[in-house]
Amino acid sequence: MTDLSGKTALVTGSVQGIGFAVAKALAGSGARIGVHGLAKQDQIDQVIAELKAAGAADARYFDANLMDVAAIDKMMDDVAEWGGADILVNNAGIQKTAALDEVGIDTWNAIIAVNLSAAFHTMRRALPEMAKRDYGRVVNIASVHGLVASVKKAPYVSAKFGLVGLSRVAALEYATAGTKAAGGITVNCISPGWTETAIIEPQVQERAALFGGDREKGIADLLSEKQPTRRTSDPSEIGQVALWLCSPMAHNITGTAIPVDGGWTAQ
C-alpha cells in the first residue's frame, strides 16, 4: 500500500468527478490535499470533510481562475507557503463539441488555457521545488483524445495532445532529478476513455435524444462506437492509477500516457 504520509498534493478541478476521486485516493494514503475547483462554499466544505474522513492529514481549498496566469501564480505561492506540492495533479478541464469551422475564438482560447496552458504554469512552478526534495510526482489527466482524434473536438484534442507532449518534455528534463531511494521526479499522463463524469454529459444527452431521451441507450451507443469493452470507467478507477503512479516504487515510470479506455486506442 502506498504511504504518502508527509506529502502534499495539489489536485486541480478536485471538487467533483475524476479530480475528487484522485484526491480521495491520495487522501487515503495519508497525503495532505490541496483542493481546487469551481464550487460554492458548502460544496467545498463537504469535499474537505470527505477527504479528511478518507484519511487526509489535512485538506485546504485554493482558489484560482486557470485562465488567469497571475491567479495561478498566486495559487502556487499559497501552496508553497503551505509547504509546497510534492504531488501535482492537473485535472481541471473543459470541453465543448463543435465542428472546426464553428468553434468560436473565445471557446478555443478558454479550452487551450484551462486544459493545457494552466498545466504548463503549475508545472513550471512545482517541478523545480520537487527536484530540491528528491521526490515529485506530476500526474496530468489527459484523455484518450490526447492519443487519438475525434470529430467536433478540435480545441479539446489539440489541448490534450499538447498536454501529453508537454508531459513528455518535462519527464525528460527532470529524469535525472532526485534519487531512487527517495522516488525521483516523474511526469506522466493518464488518458481516460468514456468515464462517468459531468464533462461527458452533454454528449450523453445528445446521443440519448436519438433514442427518445433514453440515457442508457445513448451511453450504450457511444460505447459501441469507440470503447471495445462497452463499459464506462468509474472516476475511482482513475484515482487508483494516479495513486500507483505516486508511489516511490514507480520511480522509473515517466513520460507515459496510460490509457484507461477499454481498448479504444488499441484499435
Sequence and secondary structure as in RCSB ss.txt:
>XXXX:A:sequence
MTDLSGKTALVTGSVQGIGFAVAKALAGSGARIGVHGLAKQDQIDQVIAELKAAGAADARYFDANLMDVAAIDKM
MDDVAEWGGADILVNNAGIQKTAALDEVGIDTWNAIIAVNLSAAFHTMRRALPEMAKRDYGRVVNIASVHGLVAS
VKKAPYVSAKFGLVGLSRVAALEYATAGTKAAGGITVNCISPGWTETAIIEPQVQERAALFGGDREKGIADLLSE
KQPTRRTSDPSEIGQVALWLCSPMAHNITGTAIPVDGGWTAQ
>XXXX:A:secstr
    TT EEEETT SSHHHHHHHHHHHTTT EEEE SS  HHHHHHHHHHHHHHT S EEE    TT HHHHHHH
HHHHHHTT  SEEEE       B GGG  HHHHHHHHIIIIIHHHHHHHHHHHHHHHHTEEEEEEE  GGGTS  
TTBHHHHHHHHHHHHHHHHHHHHTTTSS TTTTEEEEEEEEE SBSSGGGHHHHHHHHGGGTT HHHHHHHHHHH
H TT   B HHHHHHHHHHHHSGGGTT  S EEEESTTGGG 
